[in-house]
Amino acid sequence: MKLSLGPLLYYWPRDAVLRFYEAIAKTPVDTVYLGETVCSRRRELRLADWLNVAATLKEAGKEVVLSTQVLIESGSDVTTLHKIAEMSVHGDFMVEANDMGAVHCLEGKVPFVAGPHLNIYNLPTLQWMAALGIKRWVIPMEMGRDDLKLLQAGRPVGLETEVFAYGRMPLAFSARCFTARHYNLPKDDCQFRCIDHADGLQMRTREGEEFLVLNGIQTQSARVYNLLLEIDAMCEIGVDVVRISPQSQHTPEIIDLFHDVMTQKTSADAAMQALTPLMPEQACNGYWYGKPGLELCGDAALQRAAQTQ
């Protein structure tokens, strides 16, 4: 089983992004997904800059995958999509397709990754996507282990399965920018306020409980999806890649903890205890157990209960 780092979902200053990936190059992560997937107005890094980062990571021995934007909204977005697809056809880097437009650009030409936003929930859809040329698929956020087992039993030969295993979950996208709305700004004059929130803008209920995180046009979970204690279970059902989503602090340390568990250098329980203070909010794993996503179930729930006693 391999370890991947998903695309950066937040808007950070250019220097912060470059420093971040310099640090990632020294970690044991196997695959790094790069590119802007949320909002094309985020222009701290252009496509050429992402390609420079990709070349550096490739020299460090990482597999690099270019991720496409989830919600295509303009002609310039389409142009960027076609440029990324063309580079993949020329053999530069593999692409993670996050909408069906990207799939159309890549199908039958080169192997590609089906991103988590393509909504592959059943075996016929998975088999159809495999016929179009996917090499790997990332399961949807809401998919649980029991449903995944069914798909794993019938997945096409040679197709890899990747699971989002750590980070705030991207739940929805909208043409409206919620961060701009929060500041009473129009979307076209948002003043790039996302850059002020390195891990998104957290929303709480009137009772003060964590609720959601606003990240431009993307809505995320406030709690951190964490499947560190499910590494063995994922291995048993044939998961090939475990994905970590970047956060502004401690990402290299989090990668190390997942890697240590996967290579049996440390126990999952010990790693979880070390990971807990590195998370920006408390953990959840409900979707994995077929429960509401914000719940914490299984051994993780027992461990939290023991820590609070």
Secondary structure by P-SEA (a helix, b strand, c coil): cbbbbccccccccaaaaaaaaaaaaaccccbbbbccccccccccccaaaaaaaaaaaaaaccbbbbbcccccccaaaaaaaaaaaaaaaacccccccccaaaaaaccccbbbbbccccccccaaaaaaaaaacccbbbccccccaaaaaaaaacccccbbbbbbcccccccccccccaaaaaacccccccccccccccccbbbbcccccccbbbcccbbbbccccccccaaaaaaaacccbbbbbbcccaaaaaaaaaaaaaaccccaaaaaaaacccccbbbbccccccccccccccaaaaaaaaaac
